[in-house]
Amino acid sequence: MNLATDYLGLRLRNPLVVGASPFCDDTYVARRLEDSGAAALVMRSLFEEQLDPPPVLRRLPGQSATEAMESFPDTADYQLSPERYLRQVEHLKSQLSIPVIASLNGHRPGSWIGFAERLEQAGADAIELNFYQVVTAPAIAADQVETEMLETVGLITGAVKIPVAVKLSPFHASVAQLSVALELAGAAGIVVFNRFYQPDINLEDVEVQSTLRLSEPSELLLRLRWLAILSPQLRASLAATGGVHAWGDVAKSILAGANAVHVVSVVLKHGPPVISTLLHGLQSWMRCHGYEDVQQLCGLLNLKRCGDPAAFERANYIRTLQSWKV
Ligand SMILES: Cc1cc2nc3c(=O)[nH]c(=O)nc-3n(C[C@H](O)[C@H](O)[C@H](O)COP(=O)(O)O)c2cc1C
């Protein structure tokens, strides 16, 4: 059975990629992931704020936790400094045979972009660019945000030879138009979608509370929809990230159009051996259904044969609402 896939122009032995996370901080853990079957690893992000530091605001006496959250961490509070990040890329590359993807996290064109070249020189096989931002100013229009993103992608892809993937937010008015524009700007792949960490409110302390929650399987549905919409429209690779917890989720992501499937939460919960469990499940299912090659599945259930995907989505929506009877 052939599970090999092309992702960002890289030949992967199978579609399972360990998504951006702290796993690669420890080379021993990274090797366990490779031994368990992971086809590539994405390192945690290096942030624009680490490379172009904003003014450091410290929590002042009497300042509430909410007010203190307005300040960025001090440079020493980041897990990997830029120099250590580069050394870790080199170290991972010397210890692993699978591709290592570095991650840059920022959105404003600026001098931080120059770091992409150093990541390439350190041996990174690709760069994943995470555009995490929450636009809160009413004066900032959607096209301004997207123009900056396109400019950033153009600057990075113009500076390096390795492929650059963009980890996109689902909160754009036209995800399809933006994805095509990102591809034209040089992106070799689109990763759908960034998860937004949403603070809760602690009623006991009457404070805003930031917690990192692992994903839920239900989060995959949004990704499946957009993989199915985007896959006939792009030549760039597609990856799913968010809500992949079982082998069936891997199969569904590929059927919808993913060339690679990122996993993080499920590995944090169950450890590296879960990678081989997911791969075995995928292979058994393929065998049962007479599939020999993962390429036979890729995009099989995308919206290629759908004349008008927007009408299809709306018709499905209306039919679903109408099917509920009291
Ligand atoms: C502990 C943790 C750290 C993460 N760090 C990063 C990061 O540095 N950069 C990034 O782009 N995504 C980061 N992510 C997001 C993951 O790469 C992934 O997109 C998200 O968790 C959804 O995938 P999942 O459902 O498999 O967890 C992190 C997620 C977790 C849980």
The ligand as a Gaussian input file, in Angstrom:
#p B3LYP/6-31G(d) Opt

LIG

0 1
 C        0.529000      23.431000      23.154000
 C        0.308000      23.936000      21.770000
 C        1.257000      24.775000      21.194000
 C        1.064000      25.266000      19.908000
 N        2.002000      26.099000      19.379000
 C        1.830000      26.575000      18.118000
 C        2.788000      27.425000      17.528000
 O        3.820000      27.757000      18.132000
 N        2.548000      27.871000      16.278000
 C        1.437000      27.533000      15.561000
 O        1.286000      27.938000      14.410000
 N        0.502000      26.711000      16.111000
 C        0.672000      26.253000      17.354000
 N       -0.280000      25.429000      17.897000
 C       -1.470000      25.093000      17.101000
 C       -1.302000      23.719000      16.439000
 O       -0.232000      23.724000      15.513000
 C       -2.571000      23.261000      15.713000
 O       -2.827000      24.093000      14.595000
 C       -3.799000      23.260000      16.602000
 O       -3.507000      22.719000      17.880000
 C       -4.927000      22.463000      15.958000
 O       -4.551000      21.145000      15.734000
 P       -5.008000      19.937000      16.711000
 O       -6.487000      19.878000      16.675000
 O       -4.362000      18.726000      16.109000
 O       -4.493000      20.270000      18.075000
 C       -0.110000      24.928000      19.179000
 C       -1.038000      24.078000      19.764000
 C       -0.850000      23.583000      21.040000
 C       -1.892000      22.676000      21.622000

